[in-house]
Amino acid sequence: MIITNNDLRAIADKLARFATESVGDPEFSDAFNAGMEKASEDVLSGNNSIAKYLLDLAEEDVTADLLPAARDLDENHPTPADGFLLAIKGVASMISALNAHFRRYNYASMDAYLTSINGATGLTPTLRFHGHFKKYLQTISAQNAFVPSDTDIASFAVTGAAAGTYTHIAGISKTQYAGAKLVLKNVGALNSSPVVTVTGKSWATGGTVSLTATITVHDDAHETDLSDTNKLYMDVTNITIASGGTGGDHFKVVAKTDRDISAA
């Protein structure tokens, strides 16, 4: 019997959590107190860095020989190569076992199975894996991976009734992750209920879609669903308000991660 989607999700989430915690990737959680970036902050940058230690030495030859390399480590922190965990025999065996299971049921690979249920353009996102599964374990395509954490796409600063300034932040890379559900998120408490239109960009087609919502809950950090809650969008090209809005109010558009794997 082929594995159920629920069981596959549980295994994939555990592997993604293993990868994320192994690296200590701050994209997932800035609360990590270990991992490559934390190690870089502790010993490659700042007052405790190798570079600072060398600068304090009274040994000209030692400083001259070693400081350039220490400086480079400070300026460009080391990062693990994508897929590096596959070099570990046990991890590679687990991925191979998953692929072999799906080949038993006439799929070319686990990724081929995921594509069959999600669609080649991600239009039917039935089961997608965490973005760090793709980053550190590879073996799956972008349409089968979701953004590893909530991602700020754009913001809007209200300047008055039906007026304000749109600012683009960053879209989702189509080569890395599939589309996401977009929401409006209050930045600070709001003082009115603006009627908002967001021009979203489709991951599948690259075309734009008008998404609308009225922000009726004004609490800081409250999230308001837009008119389409499907996980299909990769970017935002504009934000406007048709009515409402109080100068000084601020909200943003956030691409939501599919699910939390921190307890997988």
Secondary structure, 3 states (H helix, E strand, C coil): CCCCHHHHHHHHHHHHHHHHHHHCCCCCCCCCCCCHHHHHHHHCCHHHCHHHHHHCCCCHHHHHHHHHHHHHHHHCCCCCCCCHHHHCHHHHHHHHHHHHHHHHCCCCCHHHHHHHHHCCCCCCCCCCEEHHHHHHHCCCCHHHEECCCCEEEEEEEEEECCEEEEEECCCCCCCCCCCEEEEEEECCCCCCCCEEEEEEEECCCCCEEEEEEECCCCCCCCEEECCCCCCCEEEEEEEEEEECCCCCCEEEEEEECCCCCCCC
